[in-house]
Amino acid sequence: MLLRNATSEKTELMIQKINQLFQQANHEKKLLLPVTVSIGYAICKEKRSFDILFKEADQMMYQVKRKKY
């Protein structure tokens, strides 16, 4: 997830909202296999390459996946 001028707090709130929307859709559609999402993010406070930020966000996404399963 790439957000401009976002803080960790704002980003985590947005991720919670996205997860709630998926849960709501799963409930309303009564899906046999619910759809889930795992989202990672990285905060850029100083000048760093996109590759480094992407790697940090990717690692966070996998941490979230491990917690869910």
Backbone torsions as a table, in degrees:
resi	resn	phi	psi	omega
1	MET	NA	128.6	177.6
2	LEU	-114.1	120.9	179.2
3	LEU	-130.7	138.3	179.8
4	ARG	-88.1	135.8	176.7
5	ASN	54.9	38.5	-178.4
6	ALA	-101.5	147.5	173.8
7	THR	-99.2	167.1	175.9
8	SER	-58.2	-41.8	-178.0
9	GLU	-62.3	-47.6	179.8
10	LYS	-64.1	-39.9	-179.0
11	THR	-66.3	-43.5	179.5
12	GLU	-65.4	-35.9	175.5
13	LEU	-63.9	-41.2	179.6
14	MET	-65.3	-41.0	178.6
15	ILE	-64.1	-41.5	176.9
16	GLN	-59.7	-42.9	179.6
17	LYS	-62.8	-43.2	178.6
18	ILE	-61.6	-45.1	178.4
19	ASN	-61.8	-40.0	177.4
20	GLN	-62.2	-40.9	179.1
21	LEU	-63.8	-39.2	176.5
22	PHE	-65.7	-43.9	178.4
23	GLN	-60.6	-43.2	179.7
24	GLN	-63.0	-45.4	179.8
25	ALA	-63.3	-41.5	178.1
26	ASN	-60.9	-42.1	-179.9
27	HIS	-67.1	-46.2	-177.9
28	GLU	-66.2	-37.5	-177.4
29	LYS	-85.7	-10.2	-179.2
30	LYS	50.6	51.2	-177.7
31	LEU	-71.5	140.7	176.1
32	LEU	-68.0	-39.3	176.2
33	LEU	-117.5	101.7	-177.5
34	PRO	-64.4	147.0	177.1
35	VAL	-90.9	130.5	177.3
36	THR	-124.4	166.0	179.6
37	VAL	-138.0	140.7	173.5
38	SER	-121.9	123.5	-174.1
39	ILE	-122.2	130.1	173.8
40	GLY	-113.0	157.5	178.0
41	TYR	-148.6	163.7	175.9
42	ALA	-137.1	141.3	178.5
43	ILE	-101.5	128.4	179.6
44	CYS	-101.1	106.3	180.0
45	LYS	-99.7	-22.7	174.7
46	GLU	-134.2	174.0	-176.1
47	LYS	-68.9	115.7	176.9
48	ARG	-138.5	158.7	-178.1
49	SER	-73.5	155.6	176.9
50	PHE	-60.7	-38.6	-179.1
51	ASP	-58.8	-41.8	179.3
52	ILE	-67.0	-45.2	178.4
53	LEU	-62.0	-42.5	179.5
54	PHE	-62.1	-42.7	179.6
55	LYS	-62.4	-42.5	178.2
56	GLU	-62.6	-44.7	179.8
57	ALA	-65.1	-40.1	179.1
58	ASP	-63.7	-42.7	177.9
59	GLN	-63.1	-40.6	178.4
60	MET	-64.3	-40.5	179.4
61	MET	-59.0	-42.5	-180.0
62	TYR	-69.8	-30.9	174.1
63	GLN	-63.6	-43.1	178.4
64	VAL	-61.7	-44.4	179.5
65	LYS	-59.8	-42.6	-179.1
66	ARG	-64.4	-35.5	178.5
67	LYS	-67.8	-35.8	-178.2
68	LYS	-73.8	-34.9	-173.2
69	TYR	-116.7	NA	NA
